[in-house]
Amino acid sequence: MSEKPVSFRTPPWLARTGGRDWRCASAPADVRGFHAALPGYAPTPLTELPELAVESGVGRVFVKDESCRLGLPAFKALGASWAVHRTLTEWTARGDGAGPVTLVTATDGNHGRAVARMAHLLGQHAHVFVPRGVHPRAVAAIAAEHAEVTEVPGPYDEAVRRAAEAAASPGAVLVQDTAWPGYERIPGWIVEGYSTLCAEIDEQLAAEGITDGPDLVAVPVGVGSLAQAVVTHYRSHPAGHAPALLSVEPAAAACVLESLTLGAPVSVTTGETSMAGLNCGTPSSIAWPYLRDGLDAAVAVDDADSARAAARLAVLGVSSGPCGAAALAGLRATLTGAGADQRRTALGLGPSSVVVLLSTEGAAANPYSSATGH
Ligand SMILES: Cc1ncc(COP(=O)(O)O)c(C=O)c1O
């Protein structure tokens, strides 16, 4: 009698030592105040989900719920608002032109919509380049922010190249959320903008009686700018408790996992994924040193993992799109299946550990949510 094969599903995973001991400079202190003064600003919820703690064998699990951030259904407005503010301040100071500026960017959805929203609010123009694979409703949502939209029949990296070319015209400036050699300042401002999210988590955990921070933070990763902000935040405390930091990518676009494995930043050929915001083939050049030195582990998940995680979060009352739910999918992939004990140990997790999952978008941000039934 033939035996039924047993599948020990092992996720694509990499752990490294030393991340928790690495230190870097902190983000500027004035970002939080800038955001707090924006109309409609409020900290997004940090929701405790005890059911997930039981399922994961840890003490407490919190979800940072970015389903409504400055009126948009993803965290991206934090970076876009600060970077556009800094860019326009500099533009005006230089006397670079009397008329409106065209803010140019490439996006797989959320960033472009946030840039377009900021441009319109501030009386400027936006031109947004969208790669193939972005849901037509996400494209329409960007156009509805009064942006000119150009659809590029290629992957995200190609859309970034096209946006950079367009931004070379007079009166235009590129506001991109990824960096490459020679284009680093504005992406750096975007990363600074994301620091508000981490500052809020500190305050919210302290209000829950957790004063020395979480033990693990799981971050959905595309080019790694958000992860750079998270590493910067948790690795810039001079001493004391430092959490493990886990990056989570789609298996179809795991450029950070691949780069960490090879020890150098590399581009990967991306495939199709419902995690549209994470469908990026090249790590940001300014993020890379932070990811290389400050992350503890990287994992890749597939669309079905993320859809299951989104469904679980929905049942527990948190609206999470495929990218946002990747954080829970990554935690589950890490803590289950063959090798789970070693992965749990690598992250230093025990029964009293505090885990924070960054749910970076709500279901409304990504129409693929409805395509997968959530
Ligand atoms: C919802 C969502 N989560 C996470 C990310 C990943 O951010 P980064 O590209 O900075 O790694 C993105 C990027 O677009 C996103 O839209």
The ligand as an ORCA input file, in Angstrom:
! r2SCAN-3c Opt
* xyz 0 1
  C      -0.386     48.620      1.291
  C       1.077     48.587      1.178
  N       1.766     47.924      2.113
  C       3.109     47.856      2.078
  C       3.821     48.453      1.049
  C       5.303     48.276      1.027
  O       6.006     49.437      1.182
  P       7.486     49.548      0.596
  O       7.364     49.542     -0.897
  O       7.997     50.785      1.175
  O       8.218     48.327      1.061
  C       3.133     49.165      0.053
  C       3.851     49.831     -1.032
  O       3.286     50.342     -1.971
  C       1.727     49.231      0.115
  O       1.011     49.884     -0.804
*
